Amino acid sequence: MVGTYSAMATVSGDIDPSCAICGAPPFPECPHESQRLELAVDQAQQRWSGMRAIREWVLNHARDQVISTFHQLRGARYQAHLAYLQSLPCFTLYYRYNGAPPIHPTQLQLLHSQIQQANMLFKQGVDEDWRRSCLRYPEVLDYYFDLVQFQVPSDRDPAIVDPRFGAVANERPRIREKRPSGDSTTTKEHRKKDRRRSRGRTPPAIPHAPMPGAFH
């Protein structure tokens, strides 16, 4: 009895538990628990609605900004395109007579060729404007992610001092976004109908739009 009592007396109250996954002894440290914890954190992050809300907010604003930039570049290019066409000899007559002006056939053929060349350069320029606008997505995404603000509660917050898990915890507000009173509830529907619709404020500066050589 004395021997048994002595053996029990040597057991520490803060004894380390074995691995919760495989039951291995605490030393050397088993990697299973930390691996499963990382997996659980990743899964919890995917379930957290705040992360989805942030991602959607950033994505929508970044897309709108890139589209807005493209529209401005395309608009400037179109004005230059029209200015070039209007500078062509007999183009005013061509426009007035709906493509059949009373001019010499040779001159009309030359005008057709100039218009066709200008239209081709305009289309190539629009494609380049769109490509350059899309290449700015990394910069624009970083910009809007940097605008996101988050706040963690104090260690003295009742929710931290006395946490309530389960349904009560799920009822806590996750993320709030203040919208102007004039915002329409149909914004998402409009965005689905036209993925290149421009909306929102303009952050990074718009790059200069080079015009086709035929415009000079």
VOGU-3710 file (C-alpha; in Angstrom, 3 decimals, decimal comma):
1> mvgtysamat> 0,000/0,000/0,000  2,839/2,374/0,873  4,555/1,677/-2,437  1,368/2,270/-4,361  0,718/5,546/-2,527  4,240/6,772/-3,249  3,891/6,024/-6,955  0,599/7,899/-7,142  2,036/10,861/-5,269  4,613/11,404/-8,011
11> vsgdidpsca> 1,930/11,996/-10,678  1,897/15,705/-11,646  -1,313/17,665/-11,849  -0,209/19,330/-15,083  0,650/16,130/-16,894  0,759/16,562/-20,685  -1,851/14,603/-22,642  -1,115/12,268/-25,486  -1,844/13,265/-29,076  -5,596/13,693/-29,562
21> icgappfpec> -5,338/12,317/-33,087  -3,093/9,265/-32,924  -2,568/8,811/-29,155  1,216/9,204/-29,362  3,041/10,369/-26,192  3,479/14,152/-25,780  7,248/13,999/-26,288  8,566/14,218/-28,894  5,780/16,519/-30,071  3,444/14,917/-32,597
31> phesqrlela> 2,594/17,070/-35,683  -0,938/15,720/-36,074  -2,683/18,204/-33,761  -1,113/21,314/-35,315  -1,892/20,011/-38,798  -5,526/19,374/-37,922  -5,763/22,789/-36,244  -4,518/24,525/-39,398  -7,113/22,591/-41,380  -9,858/23,555/-38,921
41> vdqaqqrwsg> -8,865/27,237/-39,140  -9,009/27,115/-42,939  -12,448/25,504/-42,806  -13,712/28,044/-40,261  -12,426/30,863/-42,439  -14,379/29,485/-45,388  -17,535/29,341/-43,260  -17,107/32,901/-41,974  -19,498/35,157/-43,893  -17,287/38,191/-43,318
51> mrairewvln> -14,556/36,822/-45,561  -17,049/36,249/-48,361  -18,479/39,743/-47,906  -15,025/41,330/-48,063  -14,107/39,339/-51,148  -17,341/40,270/-52,919  -16,961/43,953/-51,984  -13,383/44,101/-53,258  -14,193/42,140/-56,416  -17,177/44,315/-57,352
61> hardqvistf> -15,341/47,594/-56,805  -12,208/46,404/-58,602  -14,236/45,197/-61,585  -16,198/48,444/-61,740  -13,000/50,483/-61,590  -11,301/48,524/-64,376  -14,442/48,803/-66,502  -14,673/52,540/-65,815  -11,050/52,996/-66,857  -11,675/51,079/-70,076
71> hqlrgaryqa> -14,754/53,149/-70,917  -12,784/56,370/-70,525  -9,925/55,089/-72,661  -12,319/53,864/-75,321  -14,208/57,156/-75,288  -11,021/59,163/-75,822  -9,939/56,834/-78,608  -13,334/57,086/-80,315  -13,193/60,885/-80,319  -9,759/60,737/-81,951
81> hlaylqslpc> -11,109/58,210/-84,452  -13,999/60,504/-85,425  -11,676/63,491/-85,698  -9,463/61,568/-88,109  -12,400/60,442/-90,265  -13,755/63,971/-90,444  -10,366/65,183/-91,652  -10,482/62,903/-94,701  -11,303/64,605/-98,023  -14,940/64,126/-99,042
91> ftlyyrynga> -15,846/62,343/-95,791  -18,539/64,949/-95,086  -20,132/64,174/-98,446  -19,720/60,462/-97,795  -21,581/60,794/-94,508  -24,254/63,103/-95,924  -25,043/60,750/-98,805  -24,987/57,595/-96,676  -21,861/56,141/-98,264  -22,731/57,007/-101,883
101> ppihptqlql> -21,389/60,544/-102,435  -21,335/62,130/-105,927  -17,557/61,866/-106,343  -15,229/60,128/-108,795  -15,084/56,334/-108,326  -11,321/56,418/-107,826  -11,661/58,980/-105,070  -14,500/56,986/-103,505  -12,388/53,827/-103,566  -9,543/55,651/-101,816
111> lhsqiqqanm> -11,958/56,989/-99,211  -13,325/53,495/-98,596  -9,802/52,204/-98,080  -8,948/55,004/-95,635  -12,126/54,432/-93,632  -11,562/50,676/-93,514  -7,981/51,157/-92,340  -9,056/53,652/-89,676  -11,781/51,329/-88,404  -9,333/48,441/-88,185
121> lfkqgvdedw> -6,868/50,558/-86,188  -9,688/51,745/-83,940  -10,735/48,151/-83,167  -7,133/47,165/-82,471  -6,806/50,145/-80,157  -9,975/49,233/-78,263  -8,700/45,683/-77,789  -5,402/47,052/-76,479  -7,212/49,434/-74,109  -9,210/46,521/-72,681
131> rrsclrypev> -6,121/44,349/-72,340  -4,197/47,099/-70,548  -7,164/47,787/-68,280  -7,410/44,117/-67,284  -3,669/43,957/-66,578  -4,231/46,513/-63,810  -6,373/44,115/-61,759  -3,563/43,218/-59,297  -2,956/46,902/-58,517  -6,659/47,717/-58,232
141> ldyyfdlvqf> -7,408/44,658/-56,074  -4,585/45,598/-53,698  -5,987/49,123/-53,507  -9,449/48,018/-52,406  -8,183/45,326/-50,047  -6,097/48,026/-48,348  -9,293/50,046/-47,812  -10,925/47,258/-45,817  -10,998/48,004/-42,092  -11,413/45,364/-39,414
151> qvpsdrdpai> -11,611/45,498/-35,625  -11,077/42,777/-33,030  -12,702/43,065/-29,594  -10,736/43,849/-26,457  -9,664/40,986/-24,211  -12,025/42,524/-21,622  -14,997/42,326/-23,960  -17,780/40,140/-22,458  -17,761/38,026/-25,608  -14,097/37,196/-24,911
161> vdprfgavan> -14,259/36,928/-21,128  -17,334/34,688/-21,188  -17,710/33,265/-24,705  -20,962/31,684/-25,810  -20,459/29,201/-28,609  -23,069/27,756/-30,905  -26,264/29,516/-31,955  -25,690/32,598/-29,795  -22,234/33,129/-31,237  -23,588/32,808/-34,759
171> erprirekrp> -26,031/35,646/-34,097  -23,221/38,138/-33,487  -22,804/40,682/-36,303  -19,977/39,749/-38,655  -19,393/42,686/-40,953  -21,185/45,918/-41,633  -21,070/48,104/-44,701  -22,418/51,636/-44,779  -24,112/52,451/-48,056  -25,330/55,848/-49,279
181> sgdstttkeh> -29,076/56,293/-48,921  -29,450/56,550/-52,688  -27,987/53,103/-53,390  -30,312/50,917/-55,403  -31,058/47,386/-54,302  -30,906/46,309/-57,942  -27,196/47,066/-58,332  -26,268/43,379/-58,399  -28,846/42,666/-61,087  -27,530/45,500/-63,238
191> rkkdrrrsrg> -23,991/44,232/-62,778  -25,024/40,781/-63,993  -26,650/42,231/-67,116  -23,627/44,311/-68,121  -20,249/43,182/-66,811  -18,616/46,221/-68,365  -20,850/48,825/-66,755  -18,987/51,623/-65,016  -19,859/52,525/-61,431  -18,117/53,771/-58,327
201> rtppaiphap> -15,288/56,164/-57,573  -11,985/56,260/-59,400  -8,873/55,411/-57,376  -5,583/54,889/-59,296  -4,825/57,291/-62,158  -5,967/56,327/-65,637  -3,098/55,499/-68,024  -2,642/57,557/-71,171  -4,348/56,047/-74,204  -2,019/55,912/-77,229
211> mpgafh> -3,867/56,582/-80,462  -3,287/54,650/-83,717  -0,728/56,078/-86,098  -3,371/56,721/-88,751  -4,892/59,365/-86,492  -1,804/61,597/-86,633
//
